[in-house]
Amino acid sequence: MKRAGIMVVVGIMAMCLAFNAGAAEKVTVYTSLETDETVKYLEAARRDMPDLEINIIRLSTGELGARMLAEKDNPQADLVWGWAVTGMEEFIPKGMFVPYKPKGVEKLEKRFVHPKYQYVGIDMYIAAFCVNTKVLQEKGLPMPKGWNDLLDPRFKGLVTMPNPVASGTGFLQISSILQMYGAKQGKEDGWEFLKKLDKNIGQYIKSGSRPAKMTAAGEFAVGASFDFVVAEQKKQGFPVEFVFPAEGAGYEVEANALLKGAKNPKAAKRFLDWAVTENAMKEYAKFGSSAEFMGNKGPHSSIKVS
């Protein structure tokens, strides 16, 4: 009887060990990639890594940064995927990342990769206006060619843009305006320009894509957003047009990094390896410009990541 009991216990232990051995690896990922993108990218990731359990937590750029700071001594995620390089650069001196060189990273252009592998850039987006042509016609408004045209009093309350405190796209918009107007001889001060622009802003939104989507729905005449989301609205049949500001369009690179204190570093590195594969890059390129495919294509050749 005693022997039989021992055999039962041994059998249960064996079953538990077998279950644990077959359990999927887990990884928790913070991202600021748009939800539409993330859904498609994850489909590819799960096809390529069916045994990896991927938990995604999506936050706007500012929210993600604030959360990581709050969790600095006890991170609740293993890595950051698709976060603005401008945010990454601020967090490097804080010791928030662990340098990691993903497999295959040498295939990417060096300008998209931190020299000490604190982060690896994967894609970029460009600031653009989403203009609703139907609303323009109804309101008798001219097609805006750039930021200066949006100062026209007739656009009062009909322009929306992302909140720069919460949105990376919003920060991009404000930063590009300040760089264009702030210190250039013969041009007005950037902050004064923003004060004038603010008079016509109907709403500031924490999402970078929402201004384009709300404009496409007819809630505004112009939404300051970014390139591929405007293209997506146009593809869906909304009466919208692209406008890249005549004064110049800012751009941002999105990147990945391994978080210091990651609880699942092995799984995190596996995900980071996948995130720079050809399969991943092809998915990124469907929405914007990926680091693999930006190399020799037109205006993208001037991009610099440092």
QUIBELJO-V947467 format. One record per residue. RES is the residue in three letters. PSI is psi as a letter, one per 30 degrees, with the letter a starting at -180 (* if undefined). Layout:
res=(RES;RES)
psi=(PSI;PSI)
This chain:
res=(MET;LYS;ARG;ALA;GLY;ILE;MET;VAL;VAL;VAL;GLY;ILE;MET;ALA;MET;CYS;LEU;ALA;PHE;ASN;ALA;GLY;ALA;ALA;GLU;LYS;VAL;THR;VAL;TYR;THR;SER;LEU;GLU;THR;ASP;GLU;THR;VAL;LYS;TYR;LEU;GLU;ALA;ALA;ARG;ARG;ASP;MET;PRO;ASP;LEU;GLU;ILE;ASN;ILE;ILE;ARG;LEU;SER;THR;GLY;GLU;LEU;GLY;ALA;ARG;MET;LEU;ALA;GLU;LYS;ASP;ASN;PRO;GLN;ALA;ASP;LEU;VAL;TRP;GLY;TRP;ALA;VAL;THR;GLY;MET;GLU;GLU;PHE;ILE;PRO;LYS;GLY;MET;PHE;VAL;PRO;TYR;LYS;PRO;LYS;GLY;VAL;GLU;LYS;LEU;GLU;LYS;ARG;PHE;VAL;HIS;PRO;LYS;TYR;GLN;TYR;VAL;GLY;ILE;ASP;MET;TYR;ILE;ALA;ALA;PHE;CYS;VAL;ASN;THR;LYS;VAL;LEU;GLN;GLU;LYS;GLY;LEU;PRO;MET;PRO;LYS;GLY;TRP;ASN;ASP;LEU;LEU;ASP;PRO;ARG;PHE;LYS;GLY;LEU;VAL;THR;MET;PRO;ASN;PRO;VAL;ALA;SER;GLY;THR;GLY;PHE;LEU;GLN;ILE;SER;SER;ILE;LEU;GLN;MET;TYR;GLY;ALA;LYS;GLN;GLY;LYS;GLU;ASP;GLY;TRP;GLU;PHE;LEU;LYS;LYS;LEU;ASP;LYS;ASN;ILE;GLY;GLN;TYR;ILE;LYS;SER;GLY;SER;ARG;PRO;ALA;LYS;MET;THR;ALA;ALA;GLY;GLU;PHE;ALA;VAL;GLY;ALA;SER;PHE;ASP;PHE;VAL;VAL;ALA;GLU;GLN;LYS;LYS;GLN;GLY;PHE;PRO;VAL;GLU;PHE;VAL;PHE;PRO;ALA;GLU;GLY;ALA;GLY;TYR;GLU;VAL;GLU;ALA;ASN;ALA;LEU;LEU;LYS;GLY;ALA;LYS;ASN;PRO;LYS;ALA;ALA;LYS;ARG;PHE;LEU;ASP;TRP;ALA;VAL;THR;GLU;ASN;ALA;MET;LYS;GLU;TYR;ALA;LYS;PHE;GLY;SER;SER;ALA;GLU;PHE;MET;GLY;ASN;LYS;GLY;PRO;HIS;SER;SER;ILE;LYS;VAL;SER)
psi=(e;e;e;e;e;e;e;e;e;e;e;e;e;e;e;e;e;e;e;e;e;f;k;k;l;k;k;k;k;k;l;g;k;k;e;e;e;e;e;e;e;e;e;e;e;f;e;f;i;f;g;k;j;j;j;k;j;k;l;l;e;e;e;e;e;e;e;e;e;f;g;e;f;i;k;g;l;f;l;k;j;h;k;k;e;e;e;e;e;f;f;e;f;f;h;f;l;k;k;k;j;l;k;g;f;f;f;l;k;f;f;g;k;k;f;g;h;e;l;k;k;f;l;l;l;k;k;l;k;j;k;j;f;e;e;e;e;e;f;h;k;l;j;k;f;a;e;e;f;f;f;k;f;f;g;k;f;g;k;k;l;l;j;f;e;e;k;e;e;e;e;e;e;e;e;e;e;e;e;e;f;e;g;k;k;f;k;l;k;e;e;e;e;e;e;e;e;f;f;f;k;e;k;k;k;f;k;f;f;e;e;e;e;e;e;e;f;g;f;l;e;k;k;j;b;l;e;f;e;e;e;e;e;e;e;f;g;l;i;l;l;k;j;k;k;f;f;l;k;l;l;k;k;k;l;l;l;k;k;k;g;k;f;i;e;e;e;e;e;e;e;e;e;e;f;g;l;e;e;e;e;e;e;e;f;f;e;b;k;l;f;e;g;f;e;h;j;b;f;f;f;f;k;k;k;*)
